[in-house]
Amino acid sequence: MKYAPRQKSNAQTTKKTPRKATKKTTRASSKKTNNKVAKRTLSSAHKRALAEGRTMSATVDRYLAAVNAPQRRGRKVSKASLEQRLVSARQELKGGTGVSKVLAAKEVRDLQARIAALNSTAEARG
């Protein structure tokens, strides 16, 4: 069985003609103004108000960051227990050798930093 060849539709047979390039027209302004923009200056009161607004914004940002900070996980460690661990870490530092001495030194630094952080938060609250 032979099929007749399919005829092309009119849209497929016509060729598109390229468009002629057109010159863009620009509008000439009817009024030519020669106004120079005056340099704006802020008064000292306005500058102070802007500075105060920036400090208030920074304060609010710090507050919101502190409020929205995630809570620490785990149990709270008391200052007394940290100091007790610090004493034992210092003893290990004096008597230890090799890797245990290095680990004890790191423990001493970490515990001192945690105690300092506890002291700073206690001063900020009270």
N, CA, C and O atoms as CSV, one atom per row, in Angstrom:
chain,resi,resn,atom,element,x,y,z
A,1,MET,N,N,0.831,-1.166,0.000
A,1,MET,CA,C,0.000,0.000,0.000
A,1,MET,C,C,0.883,1.238,0.000
A,1,MET,O,O,1.757,1.390,0.854
A,2,LYS,N,N,0.651,2.110,-0.953
A,2,LYS,CA,C,1.454,3.314,-1.091
A,2,LYS,C,C,0.679,4.496,-0.546
A,2,LYS,O,O,-0.526,4.651,-0.744
A,3,TYR,N,N,1.439,5.313,0.149
A,3,TYR,CA,C,0.845,6.533,0.684
A,3,TYR,C,C,1.283,7.727,-0.149
A,3,TYR,O,O,2.398,7.778,-0.669
A,4,ALA,N,N,0.401,8.654,-0.256
A,4,ALA,CA,C,0.720,9.870,-0.998
A,4,ALA,C,C,1.594,10.759,-0.123
A,4,ALA,O,O,1.398,10.798,1.092
A,5,PRO,N,N,2.558,11.478,-0.709
A,5,PRO,CA,C,3.397,12.358,0.111
A,5,PRO,C,C,2.554,13.447,0.769
A,5,PRO,O,O,1.599,13.965,0.190
A,6,ARG,N,N,2.927,13.758,1.944
A,6,ARG,CA,C,2.194,14.755,2.736
A,6,ARG,C,C,2.466,16.146,2.186
A,6,ARG,O,O,3.606,16.499,1.886
A,7,GLN,N,N,1.416,16.918,2.060
A,7,GLN,CA,C,1.579,18.263,1.544
A,7,GLN,C,C,1.924,19.208,2.684
A,7,GLN,O,O,1.412,19.091,3.798
A,8,LYS,N,N,2.798,20.137,2.374
A,8,LYS,CA,C,3.202,21.119,3.371
A,8,LYS,C,C,2.119,22.178,3.489
A,8,LYS,O,O,1.484,22.566,2.509
A,9,SER,N,N,1.931,22.631,4.719
A,9,SER,CA,C,0.929,23.678,4.921
A,9,SER,C,C,1.483,25.002,4.424
A,9,SER,O,O,2.677,25.128,4.156
A,10,ASN,N,N,0.631,25.955,4.309
A,10,ASN,CA,C,1.001,27.266,3.796
A,10,ASN,C,C,2.026,27.940,4.708
A,10,ASN,O,O,2.897,28.668,4.231
A,11,ALA,N,N,1.925,27.701,6.016
A,11,ALA,CA,C,2.844,28.339,6.959
A,11,ALA,C,C,4.248,27.782,6.805
A,11,ALA,O,O,5.222,28.481,7.086
A,12,GLN,N,N,4.371,26.528,6.358
A,12,GLN,CA,C,5.687,25.913,6.223
A,12,GLN,C,C,6.354,26.292,4.909
A,12,GLN,O,O,7.581,26.257,4.817
A,13,THR,N,N,5.601,26.644,3.915
A,13,THR,CA,C,6.173,26.917,2.603
A,13,THR,C,C,6.603,28.361,2.447
A,13,THR,O,O,7.475,28.644,1.626
A,14,THR,N,N,6.025,29.291,3.204
A,14,THR,CA,C,6.375,30.701,3.031
A,14,THR,C,C,7.662,31.007,3.771
A,14,THR,O,O,7.902,30.504,4.868
A,15,LYS,N,N,8.468,31.824,3.166
A,15,LYS,CA,C,9.716,32.239,3.790
A,15,LYS,C,C,9.505,33.566,4.494
A,15,LYS,O,O,8.749,34.426,4.043
A,16,LYS,N,N,10.183,33.699,5.590
A,16,LYS,CA,C,10.082,34.967,6.305
A,16,LYS,C,C,11.058,35.951,5.698
A,16,LYS,O,O,12.213,35.623,5.430
A,17,THR,N,N,10.580,37.146,5.489
A,17,THR,CA,C,11.465,38.173,4.937
A,17,THR,C,C,12.091,38.936,6.094
A,17,THR,O,O,11.413,39.251,7.072
A,18,PRO,N,N,13.365,39.229,5.989
A,18,PRO,CA,C,13.995,39.967,7.088
A,18,PRO,C,C,13.438,41.373,7.181
A,18,PRO,O,O,13.108,41.999,6.174
A,19,ARG,N,N,13.341,41.854,8.403
A,19,ARG,CA,C,12.829,43.208,8.617
A,19,ARG,C,C,13.911,44.226,8.311
A,19,ARG,O,O,15.104,43.979,8.488
A,20,LYS,N,N,13.468,45.338,7.862
A,20,LYS,CA,C,14.405,46.415,7.600
A,20,LYS,C,C,14.771,47.078,8.920
A,20,LYS,O,O,13.933,47.241,9.807
A,21,ALA,N,N,16.013,47.448,9.027
A,21,ALA,CA,C,16.455,48.128,10.239
A,21,ALA,C,C,15.834,49.519,10.263
A,21,ALA,O,O,15.886,50.263,9.284
A,22,THR,N,N,15.257,49.840,11.385
A,22,THR,CA,C,14.631,51.146,11.504
A,22,THR,C,C,15.463,52.010,12.427
A,22,THR,O,O,16.070,51.522,13.381
A,23,LYS,N,N,15.483,53.247,12.144
A,23,LYS,CA,C,16.254,54.173,12.960
A,23,LYS,C,C,15.418,54.538,14.183
A,23,LYS,O,O,14.248,54.904,14.070
A,24,LYS,N,N,16.037,54.432,15.338
A,24,LYS,CA,C,15.315,54.782,16.558
A,24,LYS,C,C,15.217,56.296,16.646
A,24,LYS,O,O,16.173,57.035,16.405
A,25,THR,N,N,14.045,56.705,16.995
A,25,THR,CA,C,13.855,58.141,17.137
A,25,THR,C,C,13.989,58.504,18.599
A,25,THR,O,O,13.483,57.808,19.479
A,26,THR,N,N,14.653,59.563,18.835
A,26,THR,CA,C,14.810,60.029,20.215
A,26,THR,C,C,14.073,61.336,20.354
A,26,THR,O,O,14.024,62.158,19.438
A,27,ARG,N,N,13.512,61.500,21.507
A,27,ARG,CA,C,12.798,62.744,21.767
A,27,ARG,C,C,13.775,63.801,22.247
A,27,ARG,O,O,14.564,63.585,23.167
A,28,ALA,N,N,13.700,64.887,21.629
A,28,ALA,CA,C,14.491,66.012,22.106
A,28,ALA,C,C,13.641,66.738,23.130
A,28,ALA,O,O,12.466,67.017,22.894
A,29,SER,N,N,14.236,67.037,24.249
A,29,SER,CA,C,13.432,67.691,25.276
A,29,SER,C,C,13.095,69.090,24.806
A,29,SER,O,O,13.921,69.804,24.238
A,30,SER,N,N,11.870,69.448,25.061
A,30,SER,CA,C,11.423,70.747,24.605
A,30,SER,C,C,12.019,71.865,25.450
A,30,SER,O,O,12.229,72.981,24.977
A,31,LYS,N,N,12.289,71.536,26.724
A,31,LYS,CA,C,12.872,72.541,27.608
A,31,LYS,C,C,14.274,72.102,27.982
A,31,LYS,O,O,14.464,71.026,28.549
A,32,LYS,N,N,15.215,72.898,27.678
A,32,LYS,CA,C,16.574,72.591,28.097
A,32,LYS,C,C,16.819,73.328,29.401
A,32,LYS,O,O,16.768,74.556,29.467
A,33,THR,N,N,17.087,72.541,30.441
A,33,THR,CA,C,17.327,73.156,31.743
A,33,THR,C,C,18.802,73.051,32.062
A,33,THR,O,O,19.449,72.046,31.765
A,34,ASN,N,N,19.300,74.053,32.641
A,34,ASN,CA,C,20.714,74.086,32.989
A,34,ASN,C,C,20.846,74.244,34.502
A,34,ASN,O,O,21.711,74.965,34.999
A,35,ASN,N,N,19.957,73.543,35.224
A,35,ASN,CA,C,19.987,73.660,36.682
A,35,ASN,C,C,21.078,72.776,37.248
A,35,ASN,O,O,21.170,71.598,36.903
A,36,LYS,N,N,21.879,73.320,38.090
A,36,LYS,CA,C,22.881,72.526,38.793
A,36,LYS,C,C,22.278,72.094,40.118
A,36,LYS,O,O,21.592,72.868,40.786
A,37,VAL,N,N,22.541,70.853,40.488
A,37,VAL,CA,C,22.010,70.340,41.741
A,37,VAL,C,C,22.837,70.916,42.878
A,37,VAL,O,O,24.064,70.813,42.901
A,38,ALA,N,N,22.137,71.517,43.808
A,38,ALA,CA,C,22.825,72.108,44.950
A,38,ALA,C,C,23.333,71.001,45.857
A,38,ALA,O,O,22.651,69.996,46.057
A,39,LYS,N,N,24.515,71.178,46.402
A,39,LYS,CA,C,25.084,70.181,47.294
A,39,LYS,C,C,24.336,70.237,48.615
A,39,LYS,O,O,24.202,71.294,49.231
A,40,ARG,N,N,23.847,69.062,49.040
A,40,ARG,CA,C,23.062,69.009,50.271
A,40,ARG,C,C,23.989,68.809,51.458
A,40,ARG,O,O,24.919,68.002,51.417
A,41,THR,N,N,23.724,69.535,52.482
A,41,THR,CA,C,24.504,69.368,53.708
A,41,THR,C,C,23.554,69.065,54.848
A,41,THR,O,O,22.431,69.568,54.895
A,42,LEU,N,N,24.021,68.234,55.763
A,42,LEU,CA,C,23.209,67.882,56.919
A,42,LEU,C,C,23.623,68.738,58.099
A,42,LEU,O,O,24.801,69.042,58.290
A,43,SER,N,N,22.647,69.114,58.873
A,43,SER,CA,C,22.976,69.876,60.076
A,43,SER,C,C,23.599,68.941,61.101
A,43,SER,O,O,23.471,67.721,61.009
A,44,SER,N,N,24.265,69.525,62.065
A,44,SER,CA,C,24.914,68.697,63.084
A,44,SER,C,C,23.870,67.961,63.924
A,44,SER,O,O,24.124,66.849,64.387
A,45,ALA,N,N,22.712,68.564,64.122
A,45,ALA,CA,C,21.652,67.889,64.880
A,45,ALA,C,C,21.144,66.665,64.108
A,45,ALA,O,O,20.865,65.617,64.689
A,46,HIS,N,N,21.031,66.826,62.785
A,46,HIS,CA,C,20.573,65.709,61.957
A,46,HIS,C,C,21.608,64.581,61.971
A,46,HIS,O,O,21.245,63.406,62.026
A,47,LYS,N,N,22.887,64.934,61.922
A,47,LYS,CA,C,23.943,63.926,61.976
A,47,LYS,C,C,23.926,63.189,63.309
A,47,LYS,O,O,24.104,61.971,63.347
A,48,ARG,N,N,23.713,63.919,64.402
A,48,ARG,CA,C,23.623,63.282,65.727
A,48,ARG,C,C,22.439,62.343,65.789
A,48,ARG,O,O,22.531,61.255,66.358
A,49,ALA,N,N,21.316,62.760,65.202
A,49,ALA,CA,C,20.118,61.913,65.201
A,49,ALA,C,C,20.359,60.639,64.396
A,49,ALA,O,O,19.909,59.565,64.797
A,50,LEU,N,N,21.048,60.741,63.287
A,50,LEU,CA,C,21.372,59.555,62.493
A,50,LEU,C,C,22.291,58.613,63.268
A,50,LEU,O,O,22.094,57.398,63.254
A,51,ALA,N,N,23.288,59.173,63.938
A,51,ALA,CA,C,24.218,58.353,64.727
A,51,ALA,C,C,23.484,57.664,65.869
A,51,ALA,O,O,23.740,56.495,66.159
A,52,GLU,N,N,22.576,58.380,66.514
A,52,GLU,CA,C,21.806,57.789,67.611
A,52,GLU,C,C,20.912,56.657,67.099
A,52,GLU,O,O,20.763,55.626,67.755
A,53,GLY,N,N,20.330,56.858,65.939
A,53,GLY,CA,C,19.501,55.816,65.345
A,53,GLY,C,C,20.309,54.567,65.020
A,53,GLY,O,O,19.829,53.448,65.202
A,54,ARG,N,N,21.540,54.759,64.539
A,54,ARG,CA,C,22.398,53.605,64.247
A,54,ARG,C,C,22.752,52.844,65.514
A,54,ARG,O,O,22.752,51.613,65.518
A,55,THR,N,N,23.054,53.570,66.598
A,55,THR,CA,C,23.404,52.873,67.843
A,55,THR,C,C,22.189,52.150,68.413
A,55,THR,O,O,22.320,51.045,68.939
A,56,MET,N,N,21.018,52.753,68.316
A,56,MET,CA,C,19.807,52.087,68.801
A,56,MET,C,C,19.519,50.827,67.984
A,56,MET,O,O,19.137,49.793,68.532
A,57,SER,N,N,19.705,50.927,66.684
A,57,SER,CA,C,19.483,49.775,65.816
A,57,SER,C,C,20.458,48.648,66.158
A,57,SER,O,O,20.072,47.480,66.195
A,58,ALA,N,N,21.710,48.998,66.406
A,58,ALA,CA,C,22.705,47.978,66.763
A,58,ALA,C,C,22.353,47.332,68.093
A,58,ALA,O,O,22.536,46.126,68.263
A,59,THR,N,N,21.846,48.126,69.049
A,59,THR,CA,C,21.453,47.586,70.346
A,59,THR,C,C,20.305,46.600,70.200
A,59,THR,O,O,20.316,45.529,70.806
A,60,VAL,N,N,19.318,46.964,69.397
A,60,VAL,CA,C,18.174,46.081,69.174
A,60,VAL,C,C,18.619,44.805,68.472
A,60,VAL,O,O,18.150,43.716,68.802
A,61,ASP,N,N,19.530,44.937,67.495
A,61,ASP,CA,C,20.028,43.753,66.794
A,61,ASP,C,C,20.744,42.806,67.747
A,61,ASP,O,O,20.543,41.593,67.677
A,62,ARG,N,N,21.582,43.345,68.643
A,62,ARG,CA,C,22.284,42.498,69.609
A,62,ARG,C,C,21.297,41.818,70.554
A,62,ARG,O,O,21.459,40.645,70.889
A,63,TYR,N,N,20.270,42.560,70.985
A,63,TYR,CA,C,19.262,41.991,71.879
A,63,TYR,C,C,18.526,40.836,71.205
A,63,TYR,O,O,18.354,39.768,71.793
A,64,LEU,N,N,18.094,41.064,69.965
A,64,LEU,CA,C,17.347,40.017,69.259
A,64,LEU,C,C,18.223,38.808,68.979
A,64,LEU,O,O,17.742,37.675,69.011
A,65,ALA,N,N,19.501,39.033,68.705
A,65,ALA,CA,C,20.411,37.910,68.484
A,65,ALA,C,C,20.575,37.101,69.765
A,65,ALA,O,O,20.645,35.873,69.718
A,66,ALA,N,N,20.637,37.785,70.915
A,66,ALA,CA,C,20.793,37.083,72.192
A,66,ALA,C,C,19.518,36.323,72.559
A,66,ALA,O,O,19.590,35.209,73.076
A,67,VAL,N,N,18.363,36.914,72.297
A,67,VAL,CA,C,17.096,36.273,72.637
A,67,VAL,C,C,16.850,35.047,71.765
A,67,VAL,O,O,16.355,34.024,72.236
A,68,ASN,N,N,17.203,35.166,70.484
A,68,ASN,CA,C,16.920,34.087,69.549
A,68,ASN,C,C,18.040,33.057,69.456
A,68,ASN,O,O,17.957,32.125,68.656
A,69,ALA,N,N,19.079,33.215,70.259
A,69,ALA,CA,C,20.182,32.251,70.230
A,69,ALA,C,C,19.686,30.917,70.790
A,69,ALA,O,O,18.939,30.893,71.768
A,70,PRO,N,N,20.098,29.814,70.175
A,70,PRO,CA,C,19.653,28.513,70.689
A,70,PRO,C,C,20.262,28.229,72.059
A,70,PRO,O,O,21.384,28.638,72.358
A,71,GLN,N,N,19.496,27.521,72.880
A,71,GLN,CA,C,19.979,27.206,74.215
A,71,GLN,C,C,21.031,26.119,74.130
A,71,GLN,O,O,21.007,25.270,73.239
A,72,ARG,N,N,21.963,26.165,75.084
A,72,ARG,CA,C,22.998,25.142,75.120
A,72,ARG,C,C,22.392,23.825,75.550
A,72,ARG,O,O,21.479,23.773,76.373
A,73,ARG,N,N,22.918,22.774,74.978
A,73,ARG,CA,C,22.414,21.452,75.328
A,73,ARG,C,C,23.193,20.896,76.508
A,73,ARG,O,O,24.311,21.329,76.790
A,74,GLY,N,N,22.602,19.951,77.180
A,74,GLY,CA,C,23.296,19.273,78.281
A,74,GLY,C,C,23.049,19.954,79.623
A,74,GLY,O,O,22.366,20.973,79.718
A,75,ARG,N,N,23.630,19.353,80.646
A,75,ARG,CA,C,23.426,19.905,81.985
A,75,ARG,C,C,24.344,21.090,82.207
A,75,ARG,O,O,25.394,21.207,81.575
A,76,LYS,N,N,23.941,21.960,83.103
A,76,LYS,CA,C,24.741,23.125,83.418
A,76,LYS,C,C,25.865,22.711,84.360
A,76,LYS,O,O,25.682,21.880,85.249
A,77,VAL,N,N,27.026,23.311,84.144
A,77,VAL,CA,C,28.188,23.001,84.956
A,77,VAL,C,C,28.433,24.173,85.891
A,77,VAL,O,O,28.471,25.325,85.459
A,78,SER,N,N,28.598,23.874,87.176
A,78,SER,CA,C,28.801,24.946,88.145
A,78,SER,C,C,30.236,25.444,88.097
A,78,SER,O,O,31.138,24.755,87.621
A,79,LYS,N,N,30.421,26.646,88.595
A,79,LYS,CA,C,31.751,27.240,88.626
A,79,LYS,C,C,32.669,26.444,89.541
A,79,LYS,O,O,33.856,26.295,89.250
A,80,ALA,N,N,32.134,25.932,90.641
A,80,ALA,CA,C,32.942,25.157,91.590
A,80,ALA,C,C,33.489,23.888,90.938
A,80,ALA,O,O,34.649,23.534,91.144
A,81,SER,N,N,32.661,23.206,90.156
A,81,SER,CA,C,33.133,21.979,89.510
A,81,SER,C,C,34.182,22.293,88.441
A,81,SER,O,O,35.113,21.514,88.235
A,82,LEU,N,N,34.030,23.440,87.756
A,82,LEU,CA,C,35.031,23.831,86.770
A,82,LEU,C,C,36.374,24.126,87.443
A,82,LEU,O,O,37.432,23.750,86.939
A,83,GLU,N,N,36.309,24.809,88.595
A,83,GLU,CA,C,37.546,25.113,89.311
A,83,GLU,C,C,38.208,23.839,89.833
A,83,GLU,O,O,39.434,23.732,89.840
A,84,GLN,N,N,37.403,22.885,90.265
A,84,GLN,CA,C,37.942,21.605,90.731
A,84,GLN,C,C,38.634,20.868,89.577
A,84,GLN,O,O,39.715,20.308,89.753
A,85,ARG,N,N,38.012,20.874,88.418
A,85,ARG,CA,C,38.624,20.244,87.244
A,85,ARG,C,C,39.897,20.976,86.827
A,85,ARG,O,O,40.843,20.357,86.339
A,86,LEU,N,N,39.917,22.286,87.019
A,86,LEU,CA,C,41.101,23.076,86.684
A,86,LEU,C,C,42.281,22.696,87.569
A,86,LEU,O,O,43.412,22.591,87.095
A,87,VAL,N,N,42.010,22.488,88.870
A,87,VAL,CA,C,43.075,22.089,89.800
A,87,VAL,C,C,43.644,20.735,89.387
A,87,VAL,O,O,44.862,20.557,89.374
A,88,SER,N,N,42.787,19.790,89.053
A,88,SER,CA,C,43.279,18.461,88.665
A,88,SER,C,C,44.022,18.507,87.332
A,88,SER,O,O,44.985,17.766,87.135
A,89,ALA,N,N,43.580,19.377,86.409
A,89,ALA,CA,C,44.265,19.516,85.127
A,89,ALA,C,C,45.651,20.119,85.327
A,89,ALA,O,O,46.602,19.722,84.653
A,90,ARG,N,N,45.774,21.069,86.239
A,90,ARG,CA,C,47.090,21.667,86.530
A,90,ARG,C,C,48.039,20.643,87.143
A,90,ARG,O,O,49.232,20.635,86.838
A,91,GLN,N,N,47.504,19.774,88.015
A,91,GLN,CA,C,48.342,18.722,88.599
A,91,GLN,C,C,48.819,17.755,87.515
A,91,GLN,O,O,49.972,17.324,87.523
A,92,GLU,N,N,47.930,17.422,86.588
A,92,GLU,CA,C,48.301,16.541,85.483
A,92,GLU,C,C,49.353,17.208,84.601
A,92,GLU,O,O,50.248,16.538,84.086
A,93,LEU,N,N,49.248,18.517,84.426
A,93,LEU,CA,C,50.205,19.261,83.617
A,93,LEU,C,C,51.595,19.218,84.241
A,93,LEU,O,O,52.596,19.091,83.536
A,94,LYS,N,N,51.652,19.326,85.586
A,94,LYS,CA,C,52.947,19.291,86.280
A,94,LYS,C,C,53.568,17.898,86.222
A,94,LYS,O,O,54.771,17.771,85.999
A,95,GLY,N,N,52.773,16.861,86.418
A,95,GLY,CA,C,53.317,15.508,86.510
A,95,GLY,C,C,53.265,14.710,85.228
A,95,GLY,O,O,53.873,13.642,85.154
A,96,GLY,N,N,52.563,15.183,84.218
A,96,GLY,CA,C,52.379,14.403,83.002
A,96,GLY,C,C,53.582,14.457,82.075
A,96,GLY,O,O,54.458,15.311,82.215
A,97,THR,N,N,53.606,13.539,81.137
A,97,THR,CA,C,54.656,13.525,80.120
A,97,THR,C,C,54.020,13.267,78.766
A,97,THR,O,O,52.971,12.632,78.660
A,98,GLY,N,N,54.686,13.780,77.724
A,98,GLY,CA,C,54.254,13.507,76.359
A,98,GLY,C,C,52.882,14.066,76.036
A,98,GLY,O,O,52.577,15.229,76.303
A,99,VAL,N,N,52.066,13.202,75.454
A,99,VAL,CA,C,50.742,13.608,74.974
A,99,VAL,C,C,49.832,14.001,76.127
A,99,VAL,O,O,49.039,14.932,75.991
A,100,SER,N,N,49.930,13.310,77.261
A,100,SER,CA,C,49.063,13.639,78.394
A,100,SER,C,C,49.335,15.053,78.901
A,100,SER,O,O,48.424,15.724,79.386
A,101,LYS,N,N,50.591,15.509,78.790
A,101,LYS,CA,C,50.928,16.868,79.214
A,101,LYS,C,C,50.311,17.890,78.246
A,101,LYS,O,O,49.812,18.932,78.669
A,102,VAL,N,N,50.352,17.584,76.969
A,102,VAL,CA,C,49.755,18.483,75.966
A,102,VAL,C,C,48.243,18.561,76.153
A,102,VAL,O,O,47.663,19.645,76.091
A,103,LEU,N,N,47.608,17.418,76.380
A,103,LEU,CA,C,46.158,17.399,76.599
A,103,LEU,C,C,45.782,18.133,77.878
A,103,LEU,O,O,44.759,18.815,77.928
A,104,ALA,N,N,46.609,17.996,78.913
A,104,ALA,CA,C,46.342,18.704,80.170
A,104,ALA,C,C,46.468,20.207,79.974
A,104,ALA,O,O,45.675,20.970,80.527
A,105,ALA,N,N,47.451,20.645,79.194
A,105,ALA,CA,C,47.612,22.077,78.922
A,105,ALA,C,C,46.392,22.622,78.183
A,105,ALA,O,O,45.920,23.721,78.475
A,106,LYS,N,N,45.888,21.851,77.228
A,106,LYS,CA,C,44.687,22.260,76.497
A,106,LYS,C,C,43.489,22.328,77.429
A,106,LYS,O,O,42.679,23.252,77.346
A,107,GLU,N,N,43.380,21.360,78.303
A,107,GLU,CA,C,42.269,21.336,79.268
A,107,GLU,C,C,42.331,22.552,80.189
A,107,GLU,O,O,41.303,23.154,80.500
A,108,VAL,N,N,43.529,22.907,80.622
A,108,VAL,CA,C,43.689,24.079,81.492
A,108,VAL,C,C,43.217,25.333,80.758
A,108,VAL,O,O,42.470,26.132,81.322
A,109,ARG,N,N,43.644,25.515,79.506
A,109,ARG,CA,C,43.225,26.701,78.739
A,109,ARG,C,C,41.709,26.723,78.546
A,109,ARG,O,O,41.079,27.766,78.718
A,110,ASP,N,N,41.126,25.591,78.193
A,110,ASP,CA,C,39.682,25.513,77.975
A,110,ASP,C,C,38.901,25.839,79.242
A,110,ASP,O,O,37.922,26.584,79.203
A,111,LEU,N,N,39.341,25.276,80.366
A,111,LEU,CA,C,38.641,25.521,81.634
A,111,LEU,C,C,38.771,26.975,82.066
A,111,LEU,O,O,37.816,27.556,82.581
A,112,GLN,N,N,39.939,27.564,81.862
A,112,GLN,CA,C,40.105,28.979,82.205
A,112,GLN,C,C,39.187,29.858,81.354
A,112,GLN,O,O,38.627,30.837,81.846
A,113,ALA,N,N,39.038,29.509,80.094
A,113,ALA,CA,C,38.152,30.271,79.212
A,113,ALA,C,C,36.692,30.129,79.641
A,113,ALA,O,O,35.940,31.103,79.611
A,114,ARG,N,N,36.291,28.927,80.038
A,114,ARG,CA,C,34.903,28.718,80.478
A,114,ARG,C,C,34.618,29.451,81.782
A,114,ARG,O,O,33.534,30.007,81.961
A,115,ILE,N,N,35.580,29.455,82.687
A,115,ILE,CA,C,35.396,30.178,83.953
A,115,ILE,C,C,35.314,31.676,83.685
A,115,ILE,O,O,34.489,32.366,84.284
A,116,ALA,N,N,36.156,32.183,82.797
A,116,ALA,CA,C,36.103,33.609,82.443
A,116,ALA,C,C,34.758,33.959,81.808
A,116,ALA,O,O,34.207,35.027,82.074
A,117,ALA,N,N,34.226,33.063,80.969
A,117,ALA,CA,C,32.918,33.310,80.346
A,117,ALA,C,C,31.809,33.325,81.389
A,117,ALA,O,O,30.887,34.138,81.313
A,118,LEU,N,N,31.901,32.416,82.371
A,118,LEU,CA,C,30.908,32.402,83.438
A,118,LEU,C,C,30.959,33.692,84.250
A,118,LEU,O,O,29.925,34.243,84.626
A,119,ASN,N,N,32.189,34.173,84.518
A,119,ASN,CA,C,32.343,35.412,85.289
A,119,ASN,C,C,31.786,36.607,84.521
A,119,ASN,O,O,31.142,37.479,85.104
A,120,SER,N,N,32.032,36.645,83.223
A,120,SER,CA,C,31.559,37.790,82.436
A,120,SER,C,C,30.029,37.803,82.340
A,120,SER,O,O,29.420,38.872,82.376
A,121,THR,N,N,29.405,36.626,82.219
A,121,THR,CA,C,27.938,36.608,82.166
A,121,THR,C,C,27.343,36.941,83.517
A,121,THR,O,O,26.276,37.550,83.588
A,122,ALA,N,N,28.019,36.552,84.601
A,122,ALA,CA,C,27.520,36.879,85.939
A,122,ALA,C,C,27.611,38.379,86.180
A,122,ALA,O,O,26.720,38.956,86.804
A,123,GLU,N,N,28.681,39.027,85.692
A,123,GLU,CA,C,28.817,40.476,85.840
A,123,GLU,C,C,27.791,41.216,85.001
A,123,GLU,O,O,27.283,42.260,85.411
A,124,ALA,N,N,27.487,40.681,83.827
A,124,ALA,CA,C,26.512,41.342,82.944
A,124,ALA,C,C,25.107,41.280,83.539
A,124,ALA,O,O,24.317,42.208,83.368
A,125,ARG,N,N,24.800,40.205,84.227
A,125,ARG,CA,C,23.470,40.069,84.825
A,125,ARG,C,C,23.325,40.907,86.091
A,125,ARG,O,O,22.279,41.508,86.337
A,126,GLY,N,N,24.371,40.936,86.874
A,126,GLY,CA,C,24.211,41.512,88.198
A,126,GLY,C,C,24.881,42.789,88.367
A,126,GLY,O,O,24.820,43.380,89.445
